[in-house]
Amino acid sequence: MGTAAGGGFPQWNCWCPCCEVARRDPGAAWHRTQSSAAISADGRRWFLLNASPDVREQLDRLPSNGPPATIRHVPIEGVLLTDAELDHTLGVVLLREARYLPIYTTGAIGSVLDCDSRILPVTRAFADVPLIELPLETPVELRYRDGSASGLVVEAFTVAAGPPLFAPRAADGHTIGLLLRDQEREQVCAFVPGCGSLDPSLLARLAQADVLLFDGTFWTDRELLDLGISSRTAREMDHLPIGDPGGSLEQLAALPCRYRIYTHINNTNPVLLEQSAERAAVTKAGLMVGFDGLSISL
């Protein structure tokens, strides 16, 4: 669906070297919308993994499967949220025309949406938005809007990260990753768009996945400092950099996943440049830089 970090790529107010290339030569640095993904067991009914501010444009990328049987057609059966950050949740409000929109997430994330960002009360003024809680490390079956079983099961797990800036006292479970299993095909997808560190237990969990979508926000820890646009390092912003010693590339390259894909990529990250040395390093290690519209069938 989308593969950029908050602000998209090129970011509207940014003239860093990567954004300059994207504006001057889009073929050398593909434009990207803000990160989100969609998963389906049947290719017709979809569950969103996060709902970005670009959700309307992103929904146009889903297979149409011909004209729908009704005038009002909602291809989204539910939304799974990994955190309450604005770039992952503002799309919930934009989906209010669905009239019925189940959200799967932890109690901590639901509380932030309800009491801090107020996204839930705003959306509930227009639609029925039930919150289906995901207990940590507990499989939960995803159901279609009509109540029938989808054949997909999700398990939430915590990852290293701080809470949103507008909710500094958020409870445990405010930032999670997701393991999604297709029970019939016995295939697994891991979705971790934001993560500050990788420890052995998390690596073992991710190794179960056939497809891994992982945090590719920054290339180096000092990326924003060196550009003079922030006083915080990548790790201080709860994003493990890709290319530093001990970074995610070094650790994820050893995993047996069939597909290992970077998503949530910041506009300053040189992996966005098609011919960069950083992109070549990712490809050489057997990983992929995600792009909008990427589709994987298992």
N, C-alpha and C positions, 0 to 999 in steps of 0.2 A: 504494500500500500504506500507507505512513506518511509524514508530512511534517514532524513536529516534530524538534527537536534532542534531545540526550540528556535524559531525564527526562520527555519527553512534554509535553502541554499539556492542562489545567493541570498544572504540575509538583507532585508530591505534597507538597513542603515549601516551596512558594513562595506568597507572598501579595503579589506585585507587582501593579500596577494591571491588567495583562492577565489574570493568573490569577484575580484577584478577579471580573472581569467574567465569565470563563468559568464560574466556580462559581455565580455569581448568575443569569446569563442565558446558557445555552449557545447560544441562537440568535444572540446578538450576538458570540460568540467560539467557534467550533466546536471541540470537543475533537479532539485529534490524537494519534496514536501516533508512536513514534520512527521516523525516516526509513528508508525502504526503497522499492524499486520492483520490478516484475516485468515481463518482456518475453517475448513469444511470437510465433513465426512462424505458428502454426496455431490459436491460441486455446484449445489444450488442454494443451500441454506448455510449461512455464514455466521460465525462468531467473530466479533472484532476484538483484537488484542490492543487495548488502549484506543481512545477516540480523540484524534488530534483536531486542532482548529481547521485543518484542511480536509476534514472528513467528507464533505460534499463532493469535492473533486476526486477524492480517492475512491469513493463508492462507484464512480463511473468506470473504474478499472475491473470491477467484478464481472464475471461472465454473465451475459444477459439471459442465455438459455431461451431466447425467443420472447415474444410479448407475454406479460403476465396475464393470469386469468381474471384479475380484478383491476379496477382503475387505480386504487391505492395499493401499492405492493411494497412490502418491507422485506428486503433480502437479509436483514440483520436479525438473528434470533436472540442475541444478547451481546453484552459488552463485558469483557474481562479487563480489570484495571490493575496495573502493577504499582501504582502510586497515585497521589493526588496532585501531582505537578500540573500546572496549567496546560503545558503542551501535550499532556496525555489525557486531559479530561474536559477541556472546553468543548470538544466535539459532542459531548453528551447533550449539552444544551442545544446544539445545532441539529440533533436527531429528535427533537421534541415532537415533530410531526408523526413519528412512529405511533404515537398514542399509547403504546405499551412497549416498554424497553427494560427488560431485566438486566441488572448489573450484578456481576459476580466479583467480589473483592473481599478483603479482610475487614473486620470490624473497625480497625484503626483507620484505614483509608476511608471507609464509609463515614466515620465520625468527622474527618476533616472536610469531606464533601458536604456534609450536612451543616456543620457548625462554623467552619472557617471560610472556605471559598464560597459556600452557599450554593454550589452548583446543583445539589439535589433539590432544595426547596424551589429554586427557580424553574428547573425542568418539570418538577411535579405540579407546577401551576398549569401545565399544558398536557401532561401525560402521566400515565400510571407507570411508575419507575420502582418496581420492587428491588430490594437489595438482598441478594442471596450471599450469605456470609461464607467465606472460604476459611475454615479452620486451618492453621498451619500444619503442613506435612500430613494432610488427611485427604484422600481422594474424594472428589465430588463430581457426580455425573452432571454433564451439561444437557439441558433439556430444551427442546424447541418451544416456540411460543405457544403451541397448542398443548404442551405438557408431555408430548411423546419423547422417548429417549433418542438422543443423537448418536449414540455409540462412542462419544468422546467423554473422557474423564480428565479433570484438571486437578493438579496438586500444587498448592502454593508453598513457597519456602522463603525465608527471610534472606536478604542479601545486605552486605555492608553499605550503608548509606545513611545520611542524615534526613530528618523530616523536611518538608517544604519550609521556606523562609517565613511564610505567613502562618505556619502552624508549628512553632518550635517545640511545643510540649506534646506532640503527637505520640500515641502509645506505640508499643512494640508491634511490628507488622505493618508499619507505615510505608515500607518499600519492600517489594517481593519480586521473586522470579516465578515463572510458571512452567510446570511440566504437563504437557497435554498428550494423552494417549488415545490412539484409535484402537478400541478393544477388538474389533474384527481383524484388522490388518496387523495388529501388534506393533505399530509404529509410534515413535515418540518424537515430539517437538519440544525443545526448551526455548523459552522466551525470556531474556534478561536484558532489557534495554538500558538499565542503569545499575552499575555495580562498582563499588569502591575498592574491592580486593578479591582475590581468589585464594581460598585455603583448600587443603586436601579434601575436606568433606564436600565442599561445593564442586570441586573438580570431579569427584567421584559421582556426584549427582548428575552433572552435565554429561558425563561420559555415557550415560544411558541413552542419550538422544541420538536419533538418526539425523535430525536437523537442529542446529543450534543457531539462534539469533542472539548476538551478544553486543554489549555496550562498546561502541567504537568512537566515543565522543572525541577524544583527543589523541594525538600521536605522542606527544611528550608531556611530562608533568609541568614544564614551564611554558607551555605553548602560548597561553594568554599573557603571561608576564613578559615574555620576550617580544610580543607584539605591542606591549604597552597599553593593553585594553582591560586588564584586570589586575588586582593585587593578590589573587588566590591561585594556587596551583591546581592542577587537575585532581589530585588526590584530596586536596582540601575541599573540592567541590563534589567529592564522592564519585569520581570516575577514574577507574584504573586506566592509565595511558596504554596505548597499543605497543609503541616501539621501544620504550625504555627497558633497561635491564630489569628482569623480573616482571615486565609488562605482560599484557594479555596475549600478545602474539606468541611470545616464547612459551607460555603455559598452555594455550589452547592448541598449539601445533601438535602436541603430544596426544590429544584426545582422538578416539576412534570414530567420531561422528562422521557420517557420510557427507554432510554439508556443514560447514562452519562459516557463518556469515556475520559481518559487522553491520550494525544498524545504529540509529541515533548518533549520526556523525556530525560533529560541529563544523560550521562553515569555515573555520580556520584550519581544519585538519588536511594536510597535503595528500592524504589518500584519496581525496575527492578529485584530484587531478589525474586524468587517465594515463598520462605518460610519466608520472612522478616516480622517483626512486622508492618512495614509501609504498606506493601501490604495487610496484614490482616485488618488494619484500613480502607483502601480504600474499600475493599470488604464489611466490616461490615457496612459502611455508604451507601452501595447500589450503589457504583460507580465501574468502571472497569478500569484496566490498559490496554491500547490498546496493541495489538501485530500485527506484520506484517502478512498480509493475513486475518485478521479479516473481515468477510463479514456479513452485516446486510441487510435483506430484509423486506420491509414494505408493 
